[in-house]
Amino acid sequence: MYAVIGAGPMGLATARNLKKYHIPFVGFELHADVGGLWDIDNPHSTMYESAHLISSRRMTEYAEFPMGDGAPYPHHSELRQYFRDYAKHFDLYADYRFNTRVVSVAPNDDGSWSLTSAKDGVEKTENFDGVLIANGTLHEPNMPSLPGEFGGELMHSAQYCSADVFANKRVLVVGCGNSACDIAVDAVHRASSVDISVRRGYYFLPKFIAGRPTDTLGGKTPLPRAMKQKVDAAMVRMVVGKPSDYGLPDPDYKMYESHPVINSLVLHHLGHGDIRARSGIDSVNGKTVTFSDGHQQDYDLILMATGYLLHYPFIDKALLNWRDGDAPSLYLNCFHPQRDNLFLMGMIEATGLGWEGRNEQAEMVALYIRQLRDGKASAAALQSRIRQFGGERLDGGYNYLKLERMAYYVHKDSYRKALKQHTASLRADLDNRTSRSANAV
C-alpha cells in the first residue's frame, strides 16, 4: 500500500495512474475536497477572485480528460469543477481521506515508511510500502524582509483574494511575475494609485496573437534553441515593444531563460499611467519607500508578490536529497537516487508543460512502481539510471537564471521526451506480459 499526499492537479494525476496500474494507495488531503489551490474555498488556497489560467485550456488539460468548450483561459471556478469531475470520473474520492493533515513521514528499518496523520485532533500512525508527495509548490509564501519598518498594511500575494482590499489606498506591488501583474491590474480599478516595484527585466507576452492563445502558436517547425530565442524575442518586440517602452527594465538575459509574464493588460495600464513602474526598494521608513533610483513615495499598502517556497514540512529535508541548493536533487525531478519508494511528484516547472506533462510524470512513476515490484528488466534499467544520477537536469541547453523559483525548471520538450522514453520501455514490459497471457488463453 502506497500513500499519496495531496489532491490537487498533481495528486489527482498520481492517484489516477496508481489506480490505472492496480497499485493500492491511500490519499491524504488537508481540505474537504479535491482541487488544491484551484478551490478558492480551501483555507490553504492562494487563489484570488479574478484568477484565470495563464496557459490556455487546450494546452493545459489532461489528454484523457479534456475540458469542455469555453473561453481559452478558464476562470478558477471552472477549474475547481474540472478537478471534481476528474476525481468522480476516475472514482478517486473513495481513495482519499479528506480533512486530514500529514504530520510526519519517516523511513522504517525495513525500508517501509511510517506516516502519521491527524484528523479532528486525533493522530494515527501507519506503515506504507512507499510515499508519493504531491502537495504542490505554490502554497508557502516567500516573504523577504523589507529594508526598514513599514507603517502601513503589509501582505503577501498568498493572502490576496479580492480587490476590495485596495479601496482608496496608495498601493505598491513588489514583484513582476504573473500573479504580481494580475493583482496590479486588479488594483487599478479600486486603489487611489498603483505602483509596481521591479528589480530586473521580464519578457512580456500577450495572451492572444492574431486572435489565438499565444501558447498555441509555433512549434510545428522546431528551431534550434539559439534561433528560437532570437526569433521569438524579435516577435515579442514587434507585437508589444520593449519593457523599457513602458518604464520597466529590459531583461539582461535571453528569451526563455526565465518564465515569461503572460498578461495583456499590465503593459496597457503602464502605458496609460494607471500603473507606475518603480525600481527596487532601497529603504522603508513609516509609509515612505525610497527606491534604488532615489525616488520616494508614500504608500498605505505594500503587497509582496514575491513567489513561493518549496515546502514539505512533514519530512526531513535530508530525506529528499535536499542538499545546499534551492530544491531537492532528484532524477527527472521526482526519483530519489537511493530510495526506490519515495517520489516527489509535481516539483517541476516548464513553459507549456501543462497538467498533461505532469500526468505523464505520474504514469511513468506508477509504471516504475509496478514493474519494479514485478521484477521487470525495464524497471531495473531505470533503477540503474536513477542510481547514476549526478544532479544534472534537462535544461535543453538554456541558461536558466540562478533563482530559487527556477531551481526545478526544465525544458519542456527535453523533459517530455525523457518521460516518454522511460514510459515506453516500462510499458513494453507490461504489454509483453499481457500479450503472453492472452496467447496462453
C-alpha positions as CSV (number, residue, x, y, z in Angstrom):
1,M,0.0,0.0,0.0
2,Y,1.3,3.4,-1.0
3,A,0.5,6.9,0.4
4,V,-0.3,9.9,-1.8
5,I,-0.1,13.3,-0.2
6,G,-2.3,15.9,-1.8
7,A,-5.4,16.0,-4.0
8,G,-4.6,19.0,-6.3
9,P,-3.8,18.6,-10.0
10,M,-0.6,16.5,-9.4
11,G,-2.1,14.4,-6.6
12,L,-5.1,13.5,-8.6
13,A,-2.9,12.6,-11.6
14,T,-0.8,10.4,-9.3
15,A,-3.8,8.7,-7.8
16,R,-5.4,8.1,-11.2
17,N,-2.2,6.4,-12.6
18,L,-1.7,4.3,-9.5
19,K,-5.3,3.1,-9.9
20,K,-4.8,2.6,-13.6
21,Y,-1.9,0.2,-12.9
22,H,-3.6,-1.5,-10.0
23,I,-1.3,-0.2,-7.3
24,P,-3.1,0.1,-3.9
25,F,-2.9,3.5,-2.2
26,V,-4.4,5.8,0.3
27,G,-4.7,9.6,-0.4
28,F,-4.3,12.3,2.2
29,E,-5.8,15.8,1.7
30,L,-5.9,18.7,4.1
31,H,-9.1,20.2,2.6
32,A,-12.6,18.7,2.4
33,D,-12.5,18.3,-1.4
34,V,-10.1,17.9,-4.3
35,G,-8.6,20.7,-6.5
36,G,-5.8,22.0,-4.3
37,L,-5.2,25.7,-4.7
38,W,-7.8,25.8,-7.5
39,D,-10.5,25.6,-4.9
40,I,-10.7,29.1,-3.5
41,D,-12.7,27.9,-0.5
42,N,-9.8,25.8,0.5
43,P,-8.2,27.6,3.5
44,H,-4.8,26.7,2.1
45,S,-5.5,28.0,-1.4
46,T,-3.6,31.0,-2.7
47,M,-6.3,31.7,-5.3
48,Y,-7.8,35.2,-5.8
49,E,-11.2,36.1,-7.2
50,S,-10.1,37.3,-10.6
51,A,-7.6,34.5,-11.3
52,H,-7.7,32.6,-14.7
53,L,-5.3,30.2,-16.2
54,I,-2.2,31.8,-17.7
55,S,-1.9,28.9,-20.2
56,S,-4.7,28.1,-22.5
57,R,-7.3,25.4,-21.9
58,R,-6.2,23.0,-24.7
59,M,-2.5,23.4,-23.8
60,T,-3.2,22.7,-20.1
61,E,-5.8,19.9,-19.8
62,Y,-5.3,16.2,-19.2
63,A,-5.3,14.5,-22.6
64,E,-7.6,11.7,-21.4
65,F,-10.0,14.1,-19.7
66,P,-10.4,17.2,-21.9
67,M,-12.1,20.3,-20.6
68,G,-15.4,21.2,-22.1
69,D,-15.7,24.0,-24.6
70,G,-15.4,27.6,-23.4
71,A,-13.1,30.6,-23.2
72,P,-9.5,29.8,-23.9
73,Y,-8.4,31.0,-20.4
74,P,-10.9,29.5,-17.9
75,H,-11.8,31.1,-14.6
76,H,-10.6,29.3,-11.4
77,S,-14.2,28.3,-10.5
78,E,-14.4,26.3,-13.8
79,L,-11.1,24.6,-13.0
80,R,-12.3,23.7,-9.5
81,Q,-15.3,21.9,-11.1
82,Y,-13.0,20.3,-13.7
83,F,-10.9,18.6,-10.9
84,R,-14.0,17.5,-9.1
85,D,-15.4,16.0,-12.3
86,Y,-12.0,14.3,-12.9
87,A,-12.0,12.7,-9.5
88,K,-15.5,11.5,-10.0
89,H,-14.8,10.1,-13.5
90,F,-11.8,8.1,-12.3
91,D,-13.5,7.1,-9.0
92,L,-10.8,8.7,-6.8
93,Y,-12.9,10.2,-4.0
94,A,-13.2,6.9,-2.1
95,D,-9.4,6.6,-2.1
96,Y,-8.8,9.8,-0.2
97,R,-9.0,10.8,3.5
98,F,-10.1,14.4,3.5
99,N,-9.7,17.0,6.2
100,T,-6.6,15.0,7.1
101,R,-3.1,16.5,7.7
102,V,0.1,14.6,7.3
103,V,2.1,15.3,10.4
104,S,5.3,13.3,9.6
105,V,6.8,10.8,7.2
106,A,9.9,8.8,8.2
107,P,11.6,5.6,7.0
108,N,11.5,2.4,8.9
109,D,14.4,0.0,9.3
110,D,12.8,-2.5,6.9
111,G,12.6,0.1,4.1
112,S,8.9,0.9,4.5
113,W,7.6,4.3,5.6
114,S,5.9,5.4,8.8
115,L,3.3,8.1,8.2
116,T,1.5,9.9,11.0
117,S,-1.7,11.8,10.1
118,A,-4.2,13.8,12.1
119,K,-7.9,14.3,11.7
120,D,-10.2,16.1,14.2
121,G,-7.3,16.3,16.7
122,V,-6.7,12.5,16.6
123,E,-3.3,11.3,15.3
124,K,-2.9,7.9,13.6
125,T,0.4,6.2,12.6
126,E,0.5,3.7,9.7
127,N,3.2,2.0,7.7
128,F,3.3,2.2,3.9
129,D,5.3,0.5,1.2
130,G,6.1,3.9,-0.4
131,V,5.2,7.6,-0.4
132,L,4.3,9.9,-3.3
133,I,4.5,13.6,-2.2
134,A,2.2,15.8,-4.3
135,N,1.2,18.6,-2.0
136,G,2.1,21.4,-4.6
137,T,4.7,24.1,-4.9
138,L,2.7,27.3,-4.7
139,H,1.4,27.5,-1.1
140,E,4.2,28.5,1.1
141,P,4.9,32.3,0.7
142,N,8.3,33.6,0.1
143,M,8.2,36.7,2.3
144,P,11.6,38.6,2.2
145,S,12.2,41.3,4.8
146,L,11.8,44.9,3.9
147,P,14.8,47.2,4.5
148,G,13.1,49.1,7.3
149,E,9.8,49.2,9.2
150,F,6.7,49.8,7.1
151,G,4.0,51.8,8.8
152,G,1.1,50.7,6.6
153,E,-0.5,47.4,5.7
154,L,1.8,44.6,4.6
155,M,0.6,41.4,2.9
156,H,1.8,38.7,0.6
157,S,0.0,37.7,-2.6
158,A,-0.9,34.4,-1.0
159,Q,-3.2,36.4,1.3
160,Y,-4.8,38.3,-1.5
161,C,-8.3,37.4,-2.5
162,S,-10.3,40.4,-3.6
163,A,-9.6,43.9,-5.0
164,D,-11.7,45.3,-2.2
165,V,-8.6,45.4,0.0
166,F,-7.2,48.2,-2.3
167,A,-10.1,50.6,-2.0
168,N,-8.9,54.2,-1.9
169,K,-5.4,53.2,-0.9
170,R,-1.9,54.0,-2.3
171,V,-0.7,50.6,-3.3
172,L,2.8,49.3,-4.1
173,V,3.1,45.8,-5.6
174,V,6.5,44.3,-5.2
175,G,7.5,41.8,-7.9
176,C,6.6,41.4,-11.6
177,G,5.7,37.7,-12.1
178,N,2.3,36.6,-13.4
179,S,0.5,37.0,-10.1
180,A,2.0,40.4,-9.4
181,C,0.8,41.7,-12.8
182,D,-2.6,40.2,-12.4
183,I,-3.0,41.8,-8.9
184,A,-1.6,45.2,-10.1
185,V,-4.3,45.2,-12.8
186,D,-7.0,44.4,-10.2
187,A,-5.8,47.2,-8.0
188,V,-6.1,49.8,-10.8
189,H,-9.9,49.7,-10.5
190,R,-10.1,50.3,-6.7
191,A,-6.9,51.9,-5.5
192,S,-6.1,55.7,-5.4
193,S,-2.7,54.9,-7.0
194,V,-0.8,51.7,-8.1
195,D,2.9,51.4,-8.4
196,I,4.9,48.2,-9.1
197,S,8.5,47.7,-7.9
198,V,10.6,45.8,-10.4
199,R,14.3,44.9,-9.9
200,R,15.0,43.0,-13.1
201,G,13.7,42.7,-16.6
202,Y,11.0,40.3,-17.8
203,Y,9.7,39.2,-21.2
204,F,6.0,40.0,-21.6
205,L,3.7,38.0,-23.9
206,P,0.1,38.9,-24.7
207,K,-2.5,36.2,-24.1
208,F,-3.6,36.4,-27.7
209,I,-1.8,36.9,-31.0
210,A,-4.0,37.1,-34.2
211,G,-7.0,36.0,-32.1
212,R,-5.3,32.8,-30.9
213,P,-3.9,31.9,-27.5
214,T,-0.2,32.7,-27.7
215,D,0.8,29.3,-26.3
216,T,-0.9,27.6,-29.3
217,L,1.3,29.3,-31.9
218,G,4.6,27.9,-33.3
219,G,6.1,24.5,-32.6
220,K,5.2,22.9,-35.9
221,T,8.7,23.5,-37.2
222,P,11.2,23.1,-34.3
223,L,14.0,25.7,-34.4
224,P,17.5,25.3,-32.9
225,R,17.5,26.8,-29.4
226,A,19.5,29.9,-30.2
227,M,17.5,30.7,-33.3
228,K,14.2,30.2,-31.4
229,Q,15.3,32.6,-28.7
230,K,16.2,35.3,-31.2
231,V,13.1,34.8,-33.4
232,D,10.6,34.7,-30.6
233,A,12.2,37.7,-28.8
234,A,12.0,39.6,-32.1
235,M,8.4,38.7,-32.5
236,V,7.6,39.9,-28.9
237,R,9.3,43.2,-29.6
238,M,7.3,43.6,-32.7
239,V,4.0,42.9,-31.0
240,V,4.4,44.6,-27.6
241,G,7.7,46.6,-27.8
242,K,10.4,46.5,-25.2
243,P,9.7,46.7,-21.4
244,S,11.6,49.9,-21.3
245,D,9.0,51.5,-23.6
246,Y,6.7,51.2,-20.5
247,G,9.2,52.3,-17.9
248,L,10.3,48.8,-16.9
249,P,13.8,47.4,-17.1
250,D,14.7,45.3,-20.1
251,P,15.8,41.8,-19.4
252,D,19.6,41.2,-19.4
253,Y,19.1,37.5,-20.3
254,K,17.8,35.7,-23.4
255,M,14.2,34.6,-24.0
256,Y,13.1,31.6,-22.1
257,E,15.9,31.7,-19.5
258,S,13.2,32.7,-17.0
259,H,9.5,32.2,-17.0
260,P,7.8,34.9,-19.2
261,V,4.9,37.0,-18.0
262,I,1.6,36.2,-19.8
263,N,-0.5,39.3,-19.5
264,S,-2.3,41.5,-22.0
265,L,-3.3,44.3,-19.6
266,V,-0.4,45.2,-17.4
267,L,1.5,46.9,-20.2
268,H,-1.7,48.6,-21.3
269,H,-2.1,50.2,-17.8
270,L,1.6,51.1,-17.6
271,G,1.3,52.8,-20.9
272,H,-1.7,54.8,-19.8
273,G,-0.2,55.8,-16.4
274,D,-2.7,53.7,-14.4
275,I,0.3,51.8,-13.0
276,R,3.7,53.4,-12.4
277,A,6.9,51.5,-12.7
278,R,9.4,51.8,-9.8
279,S,12.9,50.4,-9.3
280,G,13.9,48.1,-6.4
281,I,13.3,49.1,-2.8
282,D,16.3,50.7,-1.1
283,S,14.7,51.6,2.3
284,V,11.4,51.9,4.1
285,N,10.6,54.4,6.9
286,G,7.0,54.5,8.1
287,K,4.8,54.8,5.0
288,T,7.7,56.3,2.9
289,V,9.5,54.0,0.5
290,T,12.8,55.1,-1.1
291,F,13.7,53.3,-4.3
292,S,17.1,52.5,-5.7
293,D,16.9,55.3,-8.2
294,G,16.4,57.8,-5.3
295,H,12.7,58.3,-5.9
296,Q,10.4,58.4,-2.8
297,Q,6.7,57.7,-2.5
298,D,4.2,57.1,0.3
299,Y,2.0,54.0,0.4
300,D,-0.8,52.7,2.5
301,L,-0.4,49.1,1.4
302,I,2.5,47.0,0.2
303,L,1.7,43.7,-1.4
304,M,4.7,41.3,-1.8
305,A,4.2,39.2,-4.9
306,T,7.5,37.5,-4.3
307,G,6.6,34.0,-5.1
308,Y,6.6,30.7,-3.1
309,L,9.0,28.3,-1.4
310,L,9.1,24.5,-1.8
311,H,7.6,23.3,1.4
312,Y,7.4,19.7,2.7
313,P,7.1,20.3,6.5
314,F,6.2,16.6,7.3
315,I,9.6,15.1,6.1
316,D,13.2,15.8,6.9
317,K,14.8,17.7,4.0
318,A,17.8,15.4,4.0
319,L,15.5,12.5,3.1
320,L,14.5,14.4,-0.1
321,N,18.2,14.7,-1.1
322,W,17.9,18.4,-0.5
323,R,21.5,19.5,-0.1
324,D,22.8,23.0,-0.4
325,G,20.5,24.0,-3.4
326,D,17.1,25.6,-3.6
327,A,15.4,22.3,-4.5
328,P,15.8,18.6,-3.9
329,S,18.2,16.9,-6.3
330,L,16.2,14.1,-7.9
331,Y,16.3,12.3,-11.3
332,L,13.7,13.9,-13.5
333,N,12.7,16.0,-10.5
334,C,10.9,13.0,-8.9
335,F,13.1,9.9,-8.4
336,H,15.2,9.8,-5.3
337,P,18.7,8.4,-6.3
338,Q,18.8,6.0,-3.4
339,R,15.2,5.4,-2.3
340,D,13.0,3.4,-4.7
341,N,9.8,4.1,-2.8
342,L,9.9,7.8,-2.2
343,F,8.7,10.1,-5.0
344,L,8.3,13.9,-5.2
345,M,5.5,14.5,-7.6
346,G,5.0,17.8,-9.4
347,M,8.2,19.5,-8.4
348,I,8.5,20.6,-12.0
349,E,8.1,23.8,-13.9
350,A,8.4,24.3,-17.6
351,T,6.8,26.7,-20.1
352,G,4.0,24.8,-21.7
353,L,4.2,21.6,-19.7
354,G,0.6,21.8,-18.6
355,W,-1.2,19.2,-16.5
356,E,-0.7,16.6,-19.2
357,G,3.1,16.8,-18.8
358,R,2.6,16.2,-15.1
359,N,0.2,13.3,-15.8
360,E,3.0,11.8,-18.0
361,Q,5.3,12.0,-15.0
362,A,2.7,10.3,-12.8
363,E,2.2,7.5,-15.3
364,M,6.0,6.9,-15.6
365,V,6.3,6.7,-11.8
366,A,3.3,4.3,-11.5
367,L,4.7,2.0,-14.1
368,Y,8.1,2.1,-12.4
369,I,6.5,1.0,-9.1
370,R,4.5,-1.7,-10.9
371,Q,7.4,-3.1,-12.9
372,L,9.9,-2.9,-10.1
373,R,7.5,-4.9,-7.9
374,D,7.2,-7.5,-10.6
375,G,11.0,-7.7,-11.2
376,K,10.9,-6.5,-14.8
377,A,14.1,-5.7,-16.7
378,S,12.8,-2.3,-17.8
379,A,12.4,-1.2,-14.1
380,A,15.9,-2.5,-13.3
381,A,17.3,-0.5,-16.2
382,L,15.6,2.7,-15.0
383,Q,16.7,2.0,-11.4
384,S,20.3,1.8,-12.6
385,R,19.9,5.1,-14.4
386,I,18.5,6.7,-11.3
387,R,21.4,5.4,-9.2
388,Q,23.8,7.1,-11.5
389,F,22.1,10.5,-11.2
390,G,24.7,13.2,-10.6
391,G,22.5,16.3,-10.3
392,E,22.1,17.1,-13.9
393,R,18.7,18.5,-15.2
394,L,17.1,18.6,-18.6
395,D,17.5,22.3,-19.4
396,G,17.7,21.9,-23.2
397,G,20.8,24.0,-23.2
398,Y,19.0,27.0,-21.8
399,N,21.0,29.1,-19.3
400,Y,18.2,29.5,-16.7
401,L,18.6,32.3,-14.2
402,K,20.0,31.3,-10.9
403,L,16.8,32.0,-8.9
404,E,15.2,29.9,-6.3
405,R,12.0,29.5,-8.3
406,M,14.0,28.4,-11.3
407,A,15.8,25.7,-9.4
408,Y,13.4,23.0,-10.6
409,Y,12.7,24.5,-14.0
410,V,13.3,22.3,-17.1
411,H,13.0,22.5,-20.9
412,K,9.5,21.1,-21.7
413,D,10.5,19.2,-24.9
414,S,13.6,17.6,-23.4
415,Y,11.7,16.6,-20.3
416,R,8.7,15.1,-22.0
417,K,11.0,13.2,-24.4
418,A,12.7,11.6,-21.4
419,L,9.4,10.8,-19.8
420,K,8.0,9.2,-22.9
421,Q,11.2,7.1,-23.5
422,H,11.1,5.7,-20.0
423,T,7.4,5.1,-20.1
424,A,7.6,3.3,-23.4
425,S,10.2,1.0,-22.1
426,L,8.3,0.2,-18.9
427,R,5.0,-0.2,-20.8
428,A,6.6,-2.6,-23.3
429,D,7.5,-5.0,-20.5
430,L,3.9,-4.7,-19.3
431,D,2.5,-5.2,-22.8
432,N,4.7,-8.2,-23.5
433,R,3.4,-10.0,-20.4
434,T,-0.2,-9.1,-21.2
435,S,0.3,-10.5,-24.8
436,R,1.7,-13.7,-23.5
437,S,-1.1,-14.2,-21.1
438,A,-3.7,-13.5,-23.8
439,N,-2.0,-16.0,-26.1
440,A,-1.9,-18.7,-23.4
441,V,-5.7,-18.3,-23.0
